[in-house]
């Protein structure tokens, strides 16, 4: 039986916007901003064996099934159980090792916040930054996501320029423009996933 015939992909996606408001900003500079982190178009792979399910959750809560998603959770668990039983049966047969752990790339993303600091006698505000890396599946499985990001941090010797940083609290008008322009550029060039 071909591997592809046994392949099952379950895609869960958020239906509630995530609060991206910078609460470290002063009340006057604070901009209330809610948006989906992963769009439905970016979440769904549109593959033959894919089952896509919306979750009543924001991006941060997609890692867990909430009370509203009890039916989806149990349906997924039973399908996962069936897939595990089938995988045990298939693994008892001889198979060819394709070395996918050396071929498959895994992307790891992390968010971090810079510390307040003095620059030219002025207090610089904190920034939320995204740190990303791509590694082979074997490295990811051996080291874990935190170590993959730490390895990337050691590779990077030049800090990002001021123009590369999205300042979420510079001003009400400018912050919103910066965020929307950044998101628009990302959507034009590559889907956010």
C-alpha positions as CSV (number, residue, x, y, z in Angstrom):
1,X,0.0,0.0,0.0
2,X,1.5,3.4,-1.0
3,X,2.4,5.8,1.8
4,X,0.4,8.6,0.3
5,X,-2.8,6.5,0.6
6,X,-2.2,6.3,4.4
7,X,-1.3,10.0,4.8
8,X,-3.8,12.1,6.9
9,X,-3.4,15.8,7.4
10,X,-5.5,17.7,9.9
11,X,-5.3,21.4,9.7
12,X,-6.7,23.5,12.6
13,X,-7.0,27.3,12.1
14,X,-8.0,30.2,14.3
15,X,-11.4,32.0,13.9
16,X,-10.8,34.7,16.6
17,X,-8.4,37.6,16.1
18,X,-5.3,37.8,18.3
19,X,-4.8,40.9,20.4
20,X,-1.5,42.5,19.2
21,X,-1.8,45.6,21.3
22,X,1.5,46.8,22.9
23,X,0.5,47.1,26.5
24,X,4.0,48.3,27.4
25,X,3.3,51.5,25.6
26,X,1.9,54.5,27.5
27,X,-1.8,54.9,27.3
28,X,-1.5,57.9,25.0
29,X,0.7,55.9,22.6
30,X,-1.1,52.6,22.8
31,X,-2.9,51.4,19.7
32,X,-5.5,48.7,20.0
33,X,-4.9,46.2,17.3
34,X,-6.5,42.8,16.7
35,X,-5.8,40.6,13.7
36,X,-5.6,37.0,12.7
37,X,-2.0,35.7,12.8
38,X,-2.6,33.0,10.3
39,X,-5.1,33.6,7.6
40,X,-7.4,30.7,6.5
41,X,-5.8,30.7,3.1
42,X,-2.3,30.3,4.6
43,X,-3.5,27.6,7.1
44,X,-5.2,25.3,4.6
45,X,-2.8,23.3,2.4
46,X,-5.5,22.2,-0.1
47,X,-4.1,18.7,-0.2
48,X,-6.1,15.6,-1.1
49,X,-5.9,14.0,2.3
50,X,-6.3,17.2,4.3
51,X,-9.2,17.7,6.8
52,X,-9.5,21.3,7.8
53,X,-11.3,22.4,10.9
54,X,-11.9,25.8,12.4
55,X,-11.3,26.3,16.1
56,X,-13.1,28.8,18.3
57,X,-9.7,30.2,19.4
58,X,-7.2,32.9,18.7
59,X,-3.7,32.0,17.4
60,X,-2.2,31.5,20.9
61,X,-5.0,29.1,21.9
62,X,-4.9,26.9,18.8
63,X,-2.5,24.6,20.5
64,X,-5.3,23.4,22.8
65,X,-8.9,22.4,22.2
66,X,-11.4,24.6,24.1
67,X,-14.8,23.8,25.5
68,X,-16.4,25.0,22.2
69,X,-14.2,22.5,20.3
70,X,-15.0,19.3,22.2
71,X,-16.5,17.5,19.2
72,X,-13.5,18.4,17.0
73,X,-11.1,17.2,19.7
74,X,-12.7,13.8,20.1
75,X,-13.1,13.3,16.4
76,X,-9.4,14.1,15.9
77,X,-8.3,11.8,18.8
78,X,-10.2,8.8,17.4
79,X,-8.8,9.4,13.9
80,X,-5.4,9.7,15.4
81,X,-5.9,6.5,17.3
82,X,-6.9,4.7,14.0
83,X,-3.9,6.2,12.2
84,X,-1.5,5.0,15.0
85,X,-3.0,1.4,14.9
86,X,-2.5,1.5,11.1
87,X,1.0,2.8,11.4
88,X,1.9,-0.1,13.8
89,X,0.6,-2.6,11.2
90,X,2.6,-0.9,8.4
91,X,5.8,-0.6,10.4
92,X,5.8,-4.4,10.9
93,X,6.4,-4.8,7.2
94,X,9.8,-4.0,5.6
95,X,10.1,-0.6,4.2
96,X,12.7,1.7,2.5
97,X,14.3,4.5,4.4
98,X,14.2,7.6,2.3
99,X,16.2,9.7,4.8
100,X,13.5,12.3,5.0
101,X,14.9,13.6,8.3
102,X,17.8,14.9,6.3
103,X,15.7,16.3,3.4
104,X,12.6,17.9,5.2
105,X,13.1,21.5,6.3
106,X,11.3,22.7,9.5
107,X,10.7,26.3,10.2
108,X,10.8,27.5,13.8
109,X,9.5,30.9,14.8
110,X,9.8,32.7,18.2
111,X,8.8,36.1,19.5
112,X,10.9,38.0,21.9
113,X,10.8,41.5,23.4
114,X,13.8,43.8,23.6
115,X,14.7,45.5,26.8
116,X,14.3,49.2,27.5
117,X,17.6,51.0,27.0
118,X,19.1,54.4,26.8
119,X,20.1,55.6,23.3
120,X,21.7,59.0,22.9
121,X,20.3,60.1,26.3
122,X,16.7,59.1,25.4
123,X,14.8,56.1,26.7
124,X,14.1,53.7,23.8
125,X,10.9,51.7,24.1
126,X,10.7,47.9,24.0
127,X,10.1,46.2,20.7
128,X,8.5,42.8,19.9
129,X,10.6,40.9,17.5
130,X,10.2,37.7,15.5
131,X,13.1,35.4,15.3
132,X,13.0,32.6,12.7
133,X,15.2,29.8,11.5
134,X,15.0,26.8,9.2
135,X,16.7,23.5,10.0
136,X,16.6,19.9,8.8
137,X,14.0,17.7,10.6
138,X,16.8,15.7,12.2
139,X,18.3,18.7,13.8
140,X,14.8,19.8,15.0
141,X,14.1,16.4,16.5
142,X,17.5,16.1,18.1
143,X,17.9,19.6,19.5
144,X,14.3,20.9,19.8
145,X,12.8,24.3,18.8
146,X,14.5,26.4,21.5
147,X,18.0,25.1,20.6
148,X,17.3,25.7,16.9
149,X,16.5,29.4,17.6
150,X,19.6,29.6,19.9
151,X,21.8,28.2,17.1
152,X,20.4,30.9,14.8
153,X,21.1,33.6,17.4
154,X,24.7,32.5,17.4
155,X,24.9,32.8,13.6
156,X,23.6,36.3,13.6
157,X,26.3,38.7,14.5
158,X,24.9,42.0,13.2
159,X,21.8,43.3,15.1
160,X,18.8,44.4,13.0
161,X,18.8,48.0,11.9
162,X,16.3,50.4,13.3
163,X,14.4,50.4,10.0
164,X,13.9,46.6,10.3
165,X,12.1,46.9,13.7
166,X,8.3,47.4,13.8
167,X,7.7,49.9,16.6
168,X,4.2,49.1,17.7
169,X,3.9,52.3,19.8
170,X,5.5,55.1,17.9
171,X,2.2,56.9,17.3
172,X,-1.3,56.0,16.7
173,X,-1.3,56.8,13.0
174,X,2.3,55.7,12.2
175,X,2.0,52.4,14.1
176,X,-1.1,51.3,12.3
177,X,0.5,52.3,8.9
178,X,3.7,50.5,9.7
179,X,1.9,47.3,10.7
180,X,-0.5,47.3,7.8
181,X,2.3,48.1,5.3
182,X,4.5,45.3,6.8
183,X,1.6,42.8,6.6
184,X,0.7,43.9,3.0
185,X,4.3,43.4,1.9
186,X,4.5,40.0,3.5
187,X,1.2,38.9,1.9
188,X,2.3,40.0,-1.5
189,X,5.7,38.2,-1.3
190,X,4.9,35.1,0.6
191,X,1.9,33.8,2.6
192,X,2.2,34.1,6.4
193,X,2.0,30.7,7.9
